[in-house]
Amino acid sequence: MNSLAHQIVIENVVQFKMRGKVAYQGYLSATIALEATFVKPYDAPTGKGYQRPVDPRRCKDIAIYLSKGDEALFTPILLNAAANWEFSAYDKLRPSYGRLICTAKASLMDGQHRLGGIKQYIKETNSEISVPFLAFHCLDDDEEMRFFDTINTKAKGIGPSLSKYLRRDSDDLSWIATELLVRNDSPFYSIGSITGKRTKGRHITLQNLYRTLYFLTQDPSVSALGKEEKLTIALTYFNIIKEQYSDEWEDYKNHRLTHIVCLDALSLAGSVVIAKCVSNNKRVDYSSIIKSVKRLQKIDWSVTGNLRYVKGMSGSKTLADDFVAQMLP
């Protein structure tokens, strides 16, 4: 499983120590990276395997990501050379810089989906790319499994809200959602969280807002507008809702107005209303939007009222139909 058909030489490698363990850092061509590594599956007969099966969809997503060109950066793969890779310095003056002589494959501890996507990418494009790596000289099987367990269970992702924030310069809805959380003229200014961490008084995450904005702007006549216009629409729509139900908007504990299921319902209804207020030449009739929202009758938003039974997307859609019937009689 880990044997090589021929010896492989990796040039321009840096040797160093990490917590007493000898390690190597460098890069491989994609073809060599695929040839010089292997995976220990969780059901290996040795009982020392740990890798889950590859998800083809994740590999495909990575291949698509790589097709974006020079902007498609990725992190190094993590390897255990298991004493099968020997380092040789180029000269005595630089003892930490040299080449690796590889007599057997290294175990791939982290990065099998990256390599799966890379394999698909180079096959489809008939190209070659460099793959950065960090390889430990030798970890025993138990050390390797513990390391894998640590990096896959202890480390936490940045979360969808912060991810949307980081994409605000390249994605319109991420930018609009961020603006609604940082502008003091926004009704979400004092109740939203950019990082996704909910605290007392800040119960709406950027991811929540991104989702509800998607519903609000999903009609083609609205989605075709520029991001500044869509931001103005969102500000106008939700500010007039807050004005009509100011007490309920501020009281998350006792009222459901700013609960996600109700915000989604308002956005789904708003999508229908706003679409009728956009002319063929992309002019928005804001006065008509305001008039439509003001047609909403007195609604019992309390957590003990009928809205306590509204759950999930099906509940949001049903509630949205009721809102539309009031706003567009």
C-alpha positions as CSV (number, residue, x, y, z in Angstrom):
1,M,0.0,0.0,0.0
2,N,2.8,2.4,0.8
3,S,5.5,1.1,-1.6
4,L,6.9,3.2,-4.5
5,A,7.6,1.9,-8.0
6,H,10.8,4.1,-7.9
7,Q,12.6,6.4,-5.6
8,I,11.4,10.0,-5.6
9,V,13.6,13.1,-4.9
10,I,12.0,16.3,-3.5
11,E,14.2,19.4,-3.9
12,N,14.3,22.7,-2.0
13,V,13.1,21.3,1.3
14,V,13.4,23.0,4.8
15,Q,14.1,20.8,7.8
16,F,13.1,21.9,11.3
17,K,11.8,20.7,14.6
18,M,8.3,21.0,16.0
19,R,8.0,20.2,19.7
20,G,11.0,17.9,19.4
21,K,9.7,16.2,16.2
22,V,11.7,16.5,13.0
23,A,9.6,17.8,10.2
24,Y,10.0,19.0,6.6
25,Q,8.4,21.8,4.6
26,G,8.3,22.2,0.9
27,Y,6.2,21.6,-2.2
28,L,5.5,18.8,-4.7
29,S,4.1,18.7,-8.2
30,A,0.5,17.5,-8.1
31,T,1.4,14.3,-9.9
32,I,4.2,13.5,-7.5
33,A,2.0,14.4,-4.5
34,L,-0.6,11.8,-5.7
35,E,2.1,9.2,-6.4
36,A,4.0,9.7,-3.1
37,T,1.1,9.6,-0.6
38,F,-1.5,7.0,0.6
39,V,-4.4,7.0,3.0
40,K,-5.1,4.7,5.9
41,P,-8.8,4.0,5.8
42,Y,-10.8,3.7,9.0
43,D,-11.5,0.0,8.3
44,A,-7.9,-1.0,7.5
45,P,-7.2,-4.7,8.6
46,T,-4.3,-3.4,10.8
47,G,-6.8,-1.6,13.0
48,K,-4.6,1.5,12.8
49,G,-6.7,3.2,10.1
50,Y,-8.7,6.4,10.7
51,Q,-9.6,8.2,7.4
52,R,-13.2,8.4,6.4
53,P,-14.2,7.7,2.7
54,V,-13.7,10.6,0.3
55,D,-16.8,12.7,-0.5
56,P,-16.8,13.2,-4.3
57,R,-18.8,16.4,-4.0
58,R,-16.2,18.0,-1.8
59,C,-13.5,17.0,-4.3
60,K,-15.6,18.5,-7.1
61,D,-16.0,21.7,-5.2
62,I,-12.3,22.0,-4.7
63,A,-11.6,21.3,-8.4
64,I,-14.1,24.1,-9.3
65,Y,-12.4,26.4,-6.8
66,L,-9.0,25.6,-8.4
67,S,-10.3,26.6,-11.8
68,K,-10.6,30.2,-10.6
69,G,-6.8,30.6,-11.2
70,D,-4.2,32.4,-9.2
71,E,-6.7,33.5,-6.5
72,A,-7.4,29.8,-5.6
73,L,-5.0,29.4,-2.7
74,F,-5.0,26.4,-0.4
75,T,-3.3,25.2,2.7
76,P,-0.4,22.5,2.9
77,I,-1.3,18.9,3.1
78,L,-0.1,17.1,6.3
79,L,2.0,13.9,6.0
80,N,3.7,11.3,8.1
81,A,6.8,10.1,6.3
82,A,7.2,7.2,8.8
83,A,11.0,7.3,8.5
84,N,10.8,6.5,4.8
85,W,11.9,10.0,3.7
86,E,15.5,10.9,4.4
87,F,16.8,14.5,4.4
88,S,20.1,15.5,2.8
89,A,21.5,19.0,3.1
90,Y,22.9,20.8,0.1
91,D,26.0,22.0,2.0
92,K,27.3,22.4,5.6
93,L,26.7,26.1,5.6
94,R,22.9,25.6,5.3
95,P,22.2,22.3,7.2
96,S,18.5,22.9,7.2
97,Y,18.0,23.3,3.5
98,G,18.3,20.4,1.1
99,R,16.5,17.5,-0.6
100,L,14.3,14.5,0.5
101,I,15.0,11.0,-0.7
102,C,11.7,9.1,-0.7
103,T,11.8,5.3,-0.7
104,A,8.2,4.8,0.2
105,K,4.9,6.7,0.3
106,A,4.0,9.0,3.2
107,S,0.7,8.7,5.0
108,L,-1.7,11.5,4.2
109,M,-3.0,12.7,7.6
110,D,-4.9,15.8,6.4
111,G,-5.8,16.9,2.9
112,Q,-7.3,13.9,1.1
113,H,-10.2,16.0,-0.2
114,R,-7.7,18.7,-1.4
115,L,-5.7,16.0,-3.2
116,G,-8.9,14.5,-4.6
117,G,-9.9,17.9,-6.0
118,I,-6.4,18.5,-7.3
119,K,-6.4,15.1,-9.1
120,Q,-9.7,15.9,-10.8
121,Y,-8.5,19.4,-11.7
122,I,-5.2,18.3,-13.4
123,K,-7.0,15.6,-15.2
124,E,-9.7,17.9,-16.6
125,T,-7.3,20.7,-17.5
126,N,-4.3,18.6,-18.4
127,S,-2.2,21.0,-16.3
128,E,0.2,20.8,-13.3
129,I,0.2,22.7,-10.0
130,S,2.4,22.8,-7.0
131,V,1.1,21.3,-3.7
132,P,2.7,22.6,-0.5
133,F,3.3,20.0,2.3
134,L,4.4,19.7,5.9
135,A,5.7,16.2,6.7
136,F,6.8,14.7,10.0
137,H,9.9,12.5,9.7
138,C,8.3,9.8,11.8
139,L,5.2,9.4,13.9
140,D,4.1,6.0,15.1
141,D,0.6,4.8,14.3
142,D,-0.9,5.9,17.6
143,E,0.6,9.4,17.4
144,E,-0.7,9.7,13.9
145,M,-4.2,8.8,14.9
146,R,-4.2,11.1,17.9
147,F,-3.0,14.0,15.7
148,F,-5.7,13.3,13.2
149,D,-8.3,13.2,16.0
150,T,-7.1,16.5,17.4
151,I,-7.1,18.5,14.2
152,N,-10.5,17.2,13.2
153,T,-12.3,17.5,16.5
154,K,-10.7,20.3,18.5
155,A,-10.2,22.8,15.7
156,K,-13.3,24.8,14.8
157,G,-14.2,26.5,11.6
158,I,-14.8,30.2,11.4
159,G,-18.6,29.7,10.9
160,P,-20.9,30.9,8.2
161,S,-21.5,34.4,9.6
162,L,-17.8,35.4,9.7
163,S,-17.3,33.7,6.3
164,K,-20.0,35.9,4.8
165,Y,-18.3,38.9,6.4
166,L,-15.0,38.0,4.8
167,R,-16.7,37.8,1.4
168,R,-18.4,41.1,1.6
169,D,-16.1,42.7,-1.1
170,S,-16.9,40.0,-3.6
171,D,-20.5,39.0,-2.8
172,D,-23.4,41.6,-2.9
173,L,-25.6,40.0,-0.3
174,S,-22.7,39.6,2.1
175,W,-22.0,43.3,1.7
176,I,-25.6,44.3,2.2
177,A,-26.0,42.0,5.3
178,T,-22.8,43.5,6.8
179,E,-24.0,47.1,6.1
180,L,-27.3,46.3,7.8
181,L,-25.3,45.3,10.9
182,V,-22.8,48.2,11.1
183,R,-24.9,51.2,10.0
184,N,-26.6,53.0,12.9
185,D,-29.6,53.9,10.6
186,S,-30.4,50.2,10.2
187,P,-33.0,48.5,12.4
188,F,-30.6,45.5,12.8
189,Y,-27.7,47.7,14.1
190,S,-28.2,46.9,17.8
191,I,-29.6,43.4,17.5
192,G,-27.1,41.7,15.1
193,S,-23.9,39.8,15.4
194,I,-21.2,39.7,12.7
195,T,-19.2,36.8,14.1
196,G,-22.2,34.6,14.5
197,K,-22.0,34.5,18.3
198,R,-25.3,35.3,19.9
199,T,-25.3,37.3,23.0
200,K,-28.0,39.0,25.1
201,G,-29.7,41.5,22.8
202,R,-27.8,40.4,19.7
203,H,-29.7,37.4,18.5
204,I,-29.6,37.9,14.7
205,T,-26.4,36.6,13.0
206,L,-25.0,37.9,9.8
207,Q,-25.8,34.4,8.3
208,N,-29.5,34.8,9.4
209,L,-29.6,38.2,7.7
210,Y,-27.9,36.9,4.6
211,R,-30.6,34.2,4.3
212,T,-33.5,36.6,4.8
213,L,-32.0,39.1,2.3
214,Y,-31.9,36.3,-0.2
215,F,-35.6,35.8,0.2
216,L,-36.3,39.6,0.0
217,T,-34.3,40.1,-3.2
218,Q,-35.0,36.8,-5.0
219,D,-37.4,38.2,-7.6
220,P,-35.5,38.7,-10.9
221,S,-36.6,42.3,-11.1
222,V,-35.0,43.0,-7.7
223,S,-31.9,40.7,-7.9
224,A,-30.9,42.6,-11.1
225,L,-30.5,45.8,-9.2
226,G,-27.2,47.1,-7.9
227,K,-26.2,46.4,-4.3
228,E,-26.6,50.0,-3.2
229,E,-30.2,50.0,-4.4
230,K,-30.9,46.6,-2.8
231,L,-29.5,48.0,0.5
232,T,-31.8,51.0,0.3
233,I,-34.7,48.7,-0.3
234,A,-33.9,46.6,2.7
235,L,-33.4,49.6,4.9
236,T,-36.7,51.1,3.8
237,Y,-38.6,47.9,4.2
238,F,-37.4,46.8,7.6
239,N,-37.2,50.3,9.0
240,I,-40.9,50.9,8.3
241,I,-41.7,47.5,9.9
242,K,-39.7,48.5,13.0
243,E,-41.6,51.8,13.1
244,Q,-44.9,50.1,13.0
245,Y,-44.0,47.6,15.7
246,S,-41.3,49.4,17.7
247,D,-42.0,47.7,21.0
248,E,-42.2,44.2,19.5
249,W,-39.0,44.8,17.5
250,E,-37.0,45.6,20.6
251,D,-38.5,42.8,22.8
252,Y,-37.1,39.5,21.5
253,K,-37.9,37.6,24.6
254,N,-41.6,38.2,24.6
255,H,-42.3,38.8,20.9
256,R,-41.6,36.8,17.7
257,L,-41.2,39.7,15.3
258,T,-37.4,39.4,15.0
259,H,-37.3,35.6,15.3
260,I,-35.9,34.1,12.2
261,V,-39.1,32.3,11.1
262,C,-41.0,35.7,11.2
263,L,-38.2,37.7,9.5
264,D,-38.1,35.1,6.7
265,A,-41.9,35.4,6.3
266,L,-41.6,39.2,6.1
267,S,-38.9,38.9,3.5
268,L,-40.8,36.3,1.4
269,A,-43.8,38.6,1.5
270,G,-41.6,41.7,0.8
271,S,-40.2,40.0,-2.3
272,V,-43.7,39.9,-3.8
273,V,-44.5,43.5,-2.8
274,I,-41.2,45.0,-3.8
275,A,-41.2,43.3,-7.2
276,K,-44.4,45.2,-8.0
277,C,-42.7,48.5,-7.1
278,V,-39.9,48.1,-9.6
279,S,-40.5,49.5,-13.0
280,N,-39.2,48.2,-16.3
281,N,-36.4,50.8,-16.3
282,K,-35.4,49.6,-12.8
283,R,-36.8,52.6,-10.9
284,V,-38.0,51.7,-7.4
285,D,-41.2,53.3,-6.1
286,Y,-40.3,53.5,-2.4
287,S,-43.5,55.3,-1.4
288,S,-45.5,52.3,-2.7
289,I,-43.3,50.0,-0.6
290,I,-44.0,52.1,2.5
291,K,-47.8,52.2,1.8
292,S,-47.9,48.5,1.4
293,V,-46.2,47.8,4.7
294,K,-48.5,50.2,6.5
295,R,-51.4,48.1,5.3
296,L,-50.3,45.4,7.7
297,Q,-53.0,45.1,10.3
298,K,-52.4,44.8,14.1
299,I,-50.5,41.6,14.5
300,D,-50.1,39.7,17.7
301,W,-46.4,39.0,17.7
302,S,-46.3,37.7,21.3
303,V,-44.6,34.4,22.0
304,T,-47.9,33.2,23.6
305,G,-50.1,34.1,20.6
306,N,-51.0,32.2,17.5
307,L,-47.5,32.8,16.0
308,R,-46.0,30.5,18.6
309,Y,-47.1,27.6,16.3
310,V,-45.3,28.9,13.3
311,K,-42.2,26.7,12.7
312,G,-39.6,26.3,9.9
313,M,-39.8,27.3,6.3
314,S,-43.3,25.9,5.7
315,G,-44.5,28.1,8.5
316,S,-42.7,31.1,7.1
317,K,-44.3,30.6,3.7
318,T,-47.8,30.3,5.1
319,L,-47.3,33.4,7.2
320,A,-45.9,35.2,4.2
321,D,-49.1,34.5,2.2
322,D,-51.1,36.2,5.0
323,F,-48.8,39.2,4.9
324,V,-49.1,39.5,1.1
325,A,-52.8,39.4,1.3
326,Q,-52.8,42.3,3.6
327,M,-50.1,44.4,1.9
328,L,-51.6,43.8,-1.6
329,P,-55.3,43.7,-1.1
